[in-house]
Amino acid sequence: MSTAAQAASIEPAAQPTLTEGLVSLIRARPISRADLDAMASIALDGIANMLAGRATEPGRILRRWGAEKRDPGRRALVMGGCMHVLEVDDLHRGSVTHPGCVVIPAALALADSEGADGEAFLRAVLHGFEAVCRVGMSVGPTHYKVWHNTATCGPFGAAMAAASLIGLDDEAVVHALGNAGTQSAGLWEFLNTGAMSKHLHAGRAAEAGVVAAELAAGGFTGPPAILEGPQGLYAGACPDADPGAVLRHPDAPWAVHATSIKPWPSCRHTHPVIDAALELSARIDAAAVTGVEASTYRAAVDVCDRPMPASPYEAKFSLQHCIAAALTDGAVGFETFEAESRARLAALRSRVRVGAGTPYVTDYPAAWGGEVTAILADGSRASAARRQCKGDPEAALDRGEMADKARELLRFGRVAEPEAVIDGVLAMAGGGTVPAFDI
């Protein structure tokens, strides 16, 4: 055969799939001590949320159900559900996901059986955060109108973290991510009744990743083009997907450094206007407010335009209630969403009007902002605005504030020795052991 004929008979090399590229990108990146410290701080926030979530009714239901189901997948489900109950866990703005409540439980569920030390645990969680966030940034804004990104993108991160702890090679990780992605699910319909499904979203995403990684370790295959394939995630649920986002900016800081911490126990979409309303509360008398106008980005209105919340959970997803509470009380806490507060704030809440407007619509999701204008009895107006809000990387909680938040959560969860939890989790960045928790 001639040289030309031989060349013509050679098949072109197949291009790597997005999943293959993602695995290579994540596993090639260096991890510094600063990265581990940042991850330990956010792991503390997630674990404190989990231990506090045990004390809630959804948490008690999950724990009763999981009491006899002690395999790693089901443990991850219970831990993930508990971690997301109080609506005060971390959030990554660009992907509109809560990475911690799916990735940290998956890693906790496997750390003991795999003999992982604290540094190995944090490295696995860093990998998992990166996978959740990169996939989340690719699914497009329309996906979020029906699908809960934490639930649909979370399995990729849980599988990535689990794969790191189990010690899968790159090919097996691709299979794990493929089978994690085929389990993607989680719809926003629960908001219409205030059902508990959102906690299940986090738990199932964590479980899906663990199961997918464990199966891959045994040779169970998954689709390598689960994202961009003709019958993959984008085709099925992402009409305006941005596939390039999965591998874009490969040298950007780890996603943990772009992750926000929530200072108030409500949907993160309510936080920009809470922040603005808290500023106003120090400048005006809430009793003199005759009306309130709030402007924010479209996703916040779509998810949290809820003028008459009938339960604590609905109140956590109510822009109107959160604004009324911040203006009246100058604070937002766990008690803000209970029946007494909902009744007390009903009159002012009914005078709050919310809508989407500039610059917040165009800034989103890179920035989650909002503004609040109070109209007073004398006809004057007072306004406050936020392009970002407290807890975002641009206005990050310092290490002391992070510890204070953890203490508050651990007290809520009736943890006997909160300082031991705090010290133990933070020590993992230096190679300390992974704390064990009775979930």
Kinemage of the C-alpha trace (Angstrom):
@kinemage 1
@onewidth
@group {chain A} dominant
@subgroup {mainchain}
@vectorlist {calphas} color= white
{ca met a 1} P 0.000 0.000 0.000
{ca ser a 2} L 1.283 3.431 -0.898
{ca thr a 3} L 2.124 5.971 1.777
{ca ala a 4} L -0.814 8.116 0.599
{ca ala a 5} L -3.214 5.163 0.822
{ca gln a 6} L -1.946 4.311 4.274
{ca ala a 7} L -2.508 7.902 5.434
{ca ala a 8} L -6.019 7.917 3.994
{ca ser a 9} L -6.907 4.750 5.895
{ca ile a 10} L -5.967 6.156 9.278
{ca glu a 11} L -8.998 7.263 11.303
{ca pro a 12} L -8.726 10.778 12.787
{ca ala a 13} L -8.127 10.778 16.525
{ca ala a 14} L -11.327 11.182 18.506
{ca gln a 15} L -11.674 14.494 20.306
{ca pro a 16} L -11.945 14.204 24.087
{ca thr a 17} L -15.459 14.583 25.437
{ca leu a 18} L -16.252 17.412 27.847
{ca thr a 19} L -16.248 14.947 30.717
{ca glu a 20} L -12.821 13.632 29.751
{ca gly a 21} L -11.534 17.184 29.474
{ca leu a 22} L -13.003 18.084 32.853
{ca val a 23} L -11.333 15.149 34.595
{ca ser a 24} L -7.972 16.025 33.030
{ca leu a 25} L -8.311 19.714 33.896
{ca ile a 26} L -9.189 19.108 37.533
{ca arg a 27} L -6.596 16.419 38.185
{ca ala a 28} L -3.763 18.423 36.608
{ca arg a 29} L -4.242 21.510 38.769
{ca pro a 30} L -1.911 22.219 41.699
{ca ile a 31} L -3.360 22.635 45.193
{ca ser a 32} L -1.751 25.045 47.650
{ca arg a 33} L -2.018 25.298 51.427
{ca ala a 34} L -4.161 28.427 50.907
{ca asp a 35} L -6.570 26.341 48.819
{ca leu a 36} L -6.762 23.711 51.558
{ca asp a 37} L -7.350 26.369 54.237
{ca ala a 38} L -10.172 27.910 52.204
{ca met a 39} L -11.717 24.500 51.672
{ca ala a 40} L -11.455 23.657 55.378
{ca ser a 41} L -13.283 26.864 56.256
{ca ile a 42} L -16.145 26.067 53.902
{ca ala a 43} L -16.152 22.431 55.046
{ca leu a 44} L -16.673 23.741 58.583
{ca asp a 45} L -19.666 25.741 57.382
{ca gly a 46} L -21.127 22.697 55.645
{ca ile a 47} L -20.576 20.330 58.570
{ca ala a 48} L -22.053 22.841 61.027
{ca asn a 49} L -25.084 23.134 58.747
{ca met a 50} L -25.395 19.348 58.672
{ca leu a 51} L -25.244 18.995 62.451
{ca ala a 52} L -27.781 21.800 62.882
{ca gly a 53} L -30.060 20.323 60.234
{ca arg a 54} L -30.345 17.126 62.295
{ca ala a 55} L -32.447 19.077 64.810
{ca thr a 56} L -35.171 20.010 62.299
{ca glu a 57} L -38.255 18.002 61.393
{ca pro a 58} L -36.983 17.147 57.885
{ca gly a 59} L -33.663 16.175 59.454
{ca arg a 60} L -35.345 13.870 61.969
{ca ile a 61} L -37.348 12.198 59.185
{ca leu a 62} L -34.213 11.663 57.111
{ca arg a 63} L -32.300 10.242 60.073
{ca arg a 64} L -35.096 7.850 61.056
{ca trp a 65} L -35.277 6.617 57.482
{ca gly a 66} L -31.516 6.226 57.242
{ca ala a 67} L -30.995 4.582 60.630
{ca glu a 68} L -30.866 1.054 59.203
{ca lys a 69} L -29.337 1.986 55.849
{ca arg a 70} L -25.684 2.490 56.681
{ca asp a 71} L -24.026 2.018 53.292
{ca pro a 72} L -22.016 5.059 52.097
{ca gly a 73} L -24.557 6.138 49.480
{ca arg a 74} L -27.445 6.301 51.913
{ca arg a 75} L -25.292 7.989 54.558
{ca ala a 76} L -24.408 10.622 51.963
{ca leu a 77} L -28.111 11.097 51.204
{ca val a 78} L -28.996 11.714 54.852
{ca met a 79} L -26.022 14.023 55.428
{ca gly a 80} L -26.690 15.988 52.249
{ca gly a 81} L -30.353 16.446 53.090
{ca cys a 82} L -29.555 17.620 56.614
{ca met a 83} L -26.862 20.002 55.341
{ca his a 84} L -29.346 21.814 53.098
{ca val a 85} L -32.354 22.043 55.436
{ca leu a 86} L -31.714 25.398 57.091
{ca glu a 87} L -30.972 27.297 53.843
{ca val a 88} L -27.772 28.765 55.224
{ca asp a 89} L -25.194 26.602 53.418
{ca asp a 90} L -22.688 27.837 50.821
{ca leu a 91} L -23.476 29.000 47.294
{ca his a 92} L -21.471 29.442 44.074
{ca arg a 93} L -22.990 32.342 42.116
{ca gly a 94} L -21.740 31.600 38.614
{ca ser a 95} L -23.202 28.098 38.610
{ca val a 96} L -26.191 28.873 40.872
{ca thr a 97} L -25.362 25.765 42.912
{ca his a 98} L -24.825 24.837 46.551
{ca pro a 99} L -21.707 22.684 46.125
{ca gly a 100} L -21.105 21.872 49.773
{ca cys a 101} L -24.305 19.962 50.474
{ca val a 102} L -23.585 17.421 47.741
{ca val a 103} L -19.789 17.200 47.740
{ca ile a 104} L -18.957 17.282 51.454
{ca pro a 105} L -21.444 14.493 52.379
{ca ala a 106} L -20.128 12.275 49.598
{ca ala a 107} L -16.576 12.712 50.901
{ca leu a 108} L -17.596 12.231 54.548
{ca ala a 109} L -19.448 9.040 53.685
{ca leu a 110} L -16.283 7.477 52.237
{ca ala a 111} L -13.439 9.069 54.222
{ca asp a 112} L -13.404 6.532 57.050
{ca ser a 113} L -13.683 3.370 54.944
{ca glu a 114} L -10.995 4.676 52.575
{ca gly a 115} L -8.662 5.651 55.402
{ca ala a 116} L -8.391 9.257 54.207
{ca asp a 117} L -6.616 11.868 56.285
{ca gly a 118} L -7.753 15.469 56.436
{ca glu a 119} L -5.663 16.669 53.511
{ca ala a 120} L -6.895 13.874 51.224
{ca phe a 121} L -10.459 14.693 52.255
{ca leu a 122} L -10.051 18.396 51.444
{ca arg a 123} L -8.367 17.639 48.103
{ca ala a 124} L -11.307 15.419 47.174
{ca val a 125} L -13.784 18.126 48.136
{ca leu a 126} L -11.847 20.738 46.139
{ca his a 127} L -12.113 18.453 43.095
{ca gly a 128} L -15.814 17.961 43.703
{ca phe a 129} L -16.543 21.677 44.065
{ca glu a 130} L -14.760 22.328 40.785
{ca ala a 131} L -16.817 19.705 38.936
{ca val a 132} L -20.174 20.949 40.285
{ca cys a 133} L -19.395 24.553 39.490
{ca arg a 134} L -17.967 24.028 36.012
{ca val a 135} L -20.917 21.886 34.968
{ca gly a 136} L -23.308 24.336 36.638
{ca met a 137} L -21.881 27.268 34.702
{ca ser a 138} L -22.523 25.386 31.462
{ca val a 139} L -26.199 24.460 31.762
{ca gly a 140} L -27.546 27.920 30.861
{ca pro a 141} L -30.108 30.183 32.544
{ca thr a 142} L -33.220 28.522 31.120
{ca his a 143} L -32.355 25.234 32.819
{ca tyr a 144} L -32.770 26.932 36.216
{ca lys a 145} L -36.373 27.918 35.535
{ca val a 146} L -37.496 24.279 35.904
{ca trp a 147} L -34.475 22.354 37.168
{ca his a 148} L -32.658 22.873 40.471
{ca asn a 149} L -28.983 23.205 39.501
{ca thr a 150} L -27.714 21.798 42.793
{ca ala a 151} L -29.664 18.613 42.119
{ca thr a 152} L -28.793 18.257 38.436
{ca cys a 153} L -25.141 19.346 38.531
{ca gly a 154} L -24.389 18.114 42.043
{ca pro a 155} L -23.951 14.424 41.140
{ca phe a 156} L -20.913 15.336 39.009
{ca gly a 157} L -19.205 16.907 42.008
{ca ala a 158} L -20.143 14.132 44.403
{ca ala a 159} L -18.766 11.552 41.959
{ca met a 160} L -15.574 13.544 41.428
{ca ala a 161} L -14.929 13.748 45.180
{ca ala a 162} L -15.779 10.094 45.722
{ca ala a 163} L -13.509 9.071 42.847
{ca ser a 164} L -10.621 10.941 44.428
{ca leu a 165} L -11.027 9.139 47.752
{ca ile a 166} L -11.551 5.723 46.181
{ca gly a 167} L -8.497 6.225 43.952
{ca leu a 168} L -10.100 5.757 40.539
{ca asp a 169} L -7.960 6.235 37.446
{ca asp a 170} L -9.005 8.842 34.864
{ca glu a 171} L -10.917 6.393 32.681
{ca ala a 172} L -12.940 5.119 35.624
{ca val a 173} L -13.690 8.697 36.744
{ca val a 174} L -15.146 9.436 33.313
{ca his a 175} L -17.426 6.420 33.713
{ca ala a 176} L -18.385 7.607 37.199
{ca leu a 177} L -19.258 11.097 35.954
{ca gly a 178} L -21.247 9.626 33.090
{ca asn a 179} L -23.386 7.595 35.448
{ca ala a 180} L -23.625 10.473 37.914
{ca gly a 181} L -24.936 12.683 35.126
{ca thr a 182} L -27.501 10.159 33.962
{ca gln a 183} L -29.018 10.386 37.465
{ca ser a 184} L -29.386 14.192 37.268
{ca ala a 185} L -32.822 15.280 38.492
{ca gly a 186} L -34.564 17.796 40.729
{ca leu a 187} L -37.525 20.051 39.858
{ca trp a 188} L -38.632 23.353 41.386
{ca glu a 189} L -42.266 22.256 41.716
{ca phe a 190} L -41.837 21.773 45.471
{ca leu a 191} L -41.859 25.557 45.907
{ca asn a 192} L -45.549 25.746 45.068
{ca thr a 193} L -46.480 23.910 48.261
{ca gly a 194} L -43.396 24.360 50.449
{ca ala a 195} L -42.676 20.615 50.319
{ca met a 196} L -39.432 19.133 51.665
{ca ser a 197} L -38.133 18.012 48.264
{ca lys a 198} L -35.232 20.472 48.134
{ca his a 199} L -33.479 18.604 50.945
{ca leu a 200} L -33.929 15.388 48.994
{ca his a 201} L -32.362 17.098 45.969
{ca ala a 202} L -29.115 17.627 47.862
{ca gly a 203} L -29.145 14.181 49.426
{ca arg a 204} L -29.889 12.292 46.229
{ca ala a 205} L -27.197 14.206 44.339
{ca ala a 206} L -24.657 13.221 46.993
{ca glu a 207} L -25.830 9.611 46.936
{ca ala a 208} L -25.806 9.459 43.127
{ca gly a 209} L -22.165 10.489 43.015
{ca val a 210} L -21.086 7.962 45.625
{ca val a 211} L -22.951 5.111 43.922
{ca ala a 212} L -21.584 6.070 40.494
{ca ala a 213} L -17.986 6.122 41.793
{ca glu a 214} L -18.328 2.844 43.682
{ca leu a 215} L -19.778 1.147 40.589
{ca ala a 216} L -17.000 2.557 38.399
{ca ala a 217} L -14.473 1.002 40.765
{ca gly a 218} L -16.000 -2.355 39.853
{ca gly a 219} L -15.841 -1.755 36.112
{ca phe a 220} L -19.387 -0.406 35.601
{ca thr a 221} L -19.288 1.887 32.548
{ca gly a 222} L -20.969 5.212 31.936
{ca pro a 223} L -21.494 7.485 28.913
{ca pro a 224} L -18.418 9.685 28.334
{ca ala a 225} L -20.447 12.341 26.457
{ca ile a 226} L -23.188 12.620 29.096
{ca leu a 227} L -23.129 16.417 28.800
{ca glu a 228} L -22.907 17.194 25.074
{ca gly a 229} L -24.061 13.908 23.523
{ca pro a 230} L -27.151 13.895 21.278
{ca gln a 231} L -29.205 12.454 24.137
{ca gly a 232} L -27.207 13.931 26.992
{ca leu a 233} L -27.957 16.514 29.657
{ca tyr a 234} L -27.781 19.552 27.390
{ca ala a 235} L -30.096 18.008 24.809
{ca gly a 236} L -32.626 16.972 27.415
{ca ala a 237} L -32.728 19.894 29.841
{ca cys a 238} L -30.539 22.815 28.727
{ca pro a 239} L -31.925 24.726 25.709
{ca asp a 240} L -29.346 27.520 26.032
{ca ala a 241} L -26.373 25.543 27.317
{ca asp a 242} L -22.868 26.998 27.181
{ca pro a 243} L -20.698 23.873 26.754
{ca gly a 244} L -17.501 25.933 26.576
{ca ala a 245} L -17.913 26.926 30.222
{ca val a 246} L -16.914 23.433 31.366
{ca leu a 247} L -13.284 23.910 30.333
{ca arg a 248} L -13.069 27.708 30.105
{ca his a 249} L -10.383 29.545 32.135
{ca pro a 250} L -8.478 26.403 33.156
{ca asp a 251} L -6.032 28.448 35.243
{ca ala a 252} L -8.675 30.346 37.221
{ca pro a 253} L -8.568 29.985 41.021
{ca trp a 254} L -10.301 26.922 42.417
{ca ala a 255} L -14.085 27.327 42.614
{ca val a 256} L -13.915 27.329 46.409
{ca his a 257} L -12.476 30.867 46.234
{ca ala a 258} L -15.574 32.064 44.326
{ca thr a 259} L -18.003 30.433 46.751
{ca ser a 260} L -20.236 32.595 48.949
{ca ile a 261} L -21.152 31.933 52.570
{ca lys a 262} L -24.667 32.781 53.689
{ca pro a 263} L -25.002 34.855 56.864
{ca trp a 264} L -28.806 34.538 56.995
{ca pro a 265} L -30.924 31.341 56.936
{ca ser a 266} L -32.951 32.024 53.804
{ca cys a 267} L -32.661 31.486 50.066
{ca arg a 268} L -29.532 33.216 48.790
{ca his a 269} L -31.655 35.109 46.262
{ca thr a 270} L -33.118 37.063 49.196
{ca his a 271} L -29.752 38.152 50.579
{ca pro a 272} L -28.982 41.206 48.432
{ca val a 273} L -32.250 42.873 49.442
{ca ile a 274} L -31.848 41.741 53.054
{ca asp a 275} L -28.442 43.415 53.083
{ca ala a 276} L -29.910 46.625 51.612
{ca ala a 277} L -32.915 46.572 53.967
{ca leu a 278} L -30.660 46.095 56.993
{ca glu a 279} L -28.809 49.245 56.008
{ca leu a 280} L -32.118 51.114 55.744
{ca ser a 281} L -33.307 49.808 59.127
{ca ala a 282} L -30.576 51.837 60.827
{ca arg a 283} L -31.624 55.015 58.997
{ca ile a 284} L -35.440 54.997 59.103
{ca asp a 285} L -38.345 54.152 61.379
{ca ala a 286} L -40.060 51.086 59.947
{ca ala a 287} L -43.360 52.245 61.465
{ca ala a 288} L -43.279 55.232 59.074
{ca val a 289} L -42.929 53.084 55.945
{ca thr a 290} L -46.000 53.235 53.714
{ca gly a 291} L -44.560 51.262 50.823
{ca val a 292} L -41.450 49.435 49.656
{ca glu a 293} L -40.083 48.964 46.156
{ca ala a 294} L -37.430 46.322 45.556
{ca ser a 295} L -35.467 45.671 42.372
{ca thr a 296} L -33.253 42.654 41.743
{ca tyr a 297} L -32.402 40.094 39.036
{ca arg a 298} L -34.952 37.903 37.265
{ca ala a 299} L -34.053 34.560 38.880
{ca ala a 300} L -34.621 36.038 42.341
{ca val a 301} L -38.098 37.185 41.333
{ca asp a 302} L -38.906 33.882 39.634
{ca val a 303} L -37.996 31.863 42.722
{ca cys a 304} L -38.792 34.228 45.621
{ca asp a 305} L -41.766 36.438 44.673
{ca arg a 306} L -43.910 35.113 47.509
{ca pro a 307} L -46.023 37.840 49.180
{ca met a 308} L -48.020 35.533 51.503
{ca pro a 309} L -45.751 32.762 52.828
{ca ala a 310} L -47.746 30.181 54.773
{ca ser a 311} L -44.867 28.222 56.330
{ca pro a 312} L -41.332 28.833 57.578
{ca tyr a 313} L -39.923 27.333 54.392
{ca glu a 314} L -42.051 29.521 52.126
{ca ala a 315} L -40.954 32.547 54.173
{ca lys a 316} L -37.312 31.660 53.492
{ca phe a 317} L -38.179 31.982 49.791
{ca ser a 318} L -40.080 35.272 50.150
{ca leu a 319} L -38.391 38.513 49.136
{ca gln a 320} L -41.292 40.388 50.680
{ca his a 321} L -41.023 38.685 54.060
{ca cys a 322} L -37.239 38.988 54.243
{ca ile a 323} L -37.350 42.695 53.414
{ca ala a 324} L -40.079 43.344 55.983
{ca ala a 325} L -38.121 41.467 58.646
{ca ala a 326} L -34.859 43.261 57.954
{ca leu a 327} L -36.520 46.690 57.936
{ca thr a 328} L -38.520 46.060 61.122
{ca asp a 329} L -36.149 43.999 63.237
{ca gly a 330} L -32.751 45.053 61.927
{ca ala a 331} L -31.778 41.385 61.965
{ca val a 332} L -32.638 38.074 60.292
{ca gly a 333} L -32.338 34.804 62.201
{ca phe a 334} L -33.940 31.396 62.523
{ca glu a 335} L -36.932 32.849 64.386
{ca thr a 336} L -37.612 35.310 61.547
{ca phe a 337} L -39.526 32.690 59.584
{ca glu a 338} L -41.729 31.209 62.300
{ca ala a 339} L -45.490 31.785 62.632
{ca glu a 340} L -45.245 34.639 65.137
{ca ser a 341} L -42.911 36.639 62.913
{ca arg a 342} L -44.940 35.921 59.777
{ca ala a 343} L -48.065 37.260 61.494
{ca arg a 344} L -46.306 40.281 63.013
{ca leu a 345} L -44.747 41.313 59.691
{ca ala a 346} L -47.812 40.693 57.502
{ca ala a 347} L -48.872 44.347 57.229
{ca leu a 348} L -45.501 45.666 56.071
{ca arg a 349} L -44.929 42.603 53.905
{ca ser a 350} L -48.132 43.377 51.993
{ca arg a 351} L -46.717 46.784 51.068
{ca val a 352} L -43.551 45.383 49.458
{ca arg a 353} L -43.456 45.314 45.661
{ca val a 354} L -40.688 43.405 43.904
{ca gly a 355} L -39.499 43.359 40.313
{ca ala a 356} L -36.489 42.731 38.108
{ca gly a 357} L -34.453 45.692 36.921
{ca thr a 358} L -31.087 47.004 35.798
{ca pro a 359} L -28.237 46.700 36.492
{ca tyr a 360} L -29.058 43.554 38.450
{ca val a 361} L -30.557 41.614 35.538
{ca thr a 362} L -27.507 42.079 33.331
{ca asp a 363} L -25.012 41.549 36.178
{ca tyr a 364} L -26.453 38.139 37.079
{ca pro a 365} L -25.113 35.490 37.617
{ca ala a 366} L -21.627 36.980 37.951
{ca ala a 367} L -23.069 39.250 40.637
{ca trp a 368} L -26.253 38.836 42.672
{ca gly a 369} L -27.483 42.324 43.567
{ca gly a 370} L -30.570 44.264 44.503
{ca glu a 371} L -31.912 47.486 45.957
{ca val a 372} L -34.657 48.466 48.358
{ca thr a 373} L -36.491 51.812 48.444
{ca ala a 374} L -38.693 52.668 51.404
{ca ile a 375} L -41.449 55.249 50.888
{ca leu a 376} L -42.141 57.113 54.123
{ca ala a 377} L -45.303 58.750 55.487
{ca asp a 378} L -43.979 62.252 54.730
{ca gly a 379} L -43.494 61.332 51.063
{ca ser a 380} L -39.720 61.027 51.243
{ca arg a 381} L -37.846 58.003 49.929
{ca ala a 382} L -34.816 56.213 51.317
{ca ser a 383} L -32.833 53.694 49.272
{ca ala a 384} L -29.968 51.250 49.691
{ca ala a 385} L -28.405 49.012 47.047
{ca arg a 386} L -25.967 46.138 46.801
{ca arg a 387} L -24.083 44.882 43.744
{ca gln a 388} L -22.841 42.043 45.963
{ca cys a 389} L -23.799 41.157 49.489
{ca lys a 390} L -22.293 40.046 52.770
{ca gly a 391} L -20.633 36.650 52.482
{ca asp a 392} L -19.739 36.977 48.788
{ca pro a 393} L -16.023 36.733 47.965
{ca glu a 394} L -15.945 40.520 47.548
{ca ala a 395} L -17.377 40.933 51.077
{ca ala a 396} L -16.244 37.660 52.600
{ca leu a 397} L -16.767 36.629 56.186
{ca asp a 398} L -13.417 36.532 57.969
{ca arg a 399} L -12.210 33.454 59.852
{ca gly a 400} L -13.648 34.731 63.123
{ca glu a 401} L -17.053 35.377 61.578
{ca met a 402} L -16.998 31.923 60.012
{ca ala a 403} L -16.302 30.385 63.422
{ca asp a 404} L -19.066 32.481 65.023
{ca lys a 405} L -21.547 31.281 62.413
{ca ala a 406} L -20.479 27.688 63.007
{ca arg a 407} L -20.972 28.123 66.770
{ca glu a 408} L -24.506 29.450 66.227
{ca leu a 409} L -25.363 26.482 63.993
{ca leu a 410} L -23.812 23.980 66.387
{ca arg a 411} L -25.748 25.478 69.313
{ca phe a 412} L -28.932 25.158 67.244
{ca gly a 413} L -28.017 21.518 66.653
{ca arg a 414} L -27.339 20.966 70.374
{ca val a 415} L -23.771 19.847 69.754
{ca ala a 416} L -22.130 19.267 73.128
{ca glu a 417} L -18.581 20.385 72.227
{ca pro a 418} L -18.748 22.945 69.407
{ca glu a 419} L -15.131 24.076 69.799
{ca ala a 420} L -13.892 20.516 69.259
{ca val a 421} L -15.844 20.366 65.991
{ca ile a 422} L -14.494 23.722 64.832
{ca asp a 423} L -10.903 22.945 65.723
{ca gly a 424} L -11.065 19.438 64.280
{ca val a 425} L -12.427 20.505 60.905
{ca leu a 426} L -10.020 23.416 60.479
{ca ala a 427} L -7.067 21.196 61.446
{ca met a 428} L -7.653 19.005 58.392
{ca ala a 429} L -5.780 21.500 56.200
{ca gly a 430} L -2.617 20.529 58.060
{ca gly a 431} L -3.207 16.826 57.601
{ca gly a 432} L -5.314 16.226 60.706
{ca thr a 433} L -7.830 13.424 60.867
{ca val a 434} L -11.315 13.618 59.372
{ca pro a 435} L -13.770 14.077 62.276
{ca ala a 436} L -16.448 11.398 62.639
{ca phe a 437} L -20.069 12.447 63.063
{ca asp a 438} L -23.110 10.476 64.176
{ca ile a 439} L -25.649 11.284 61.506
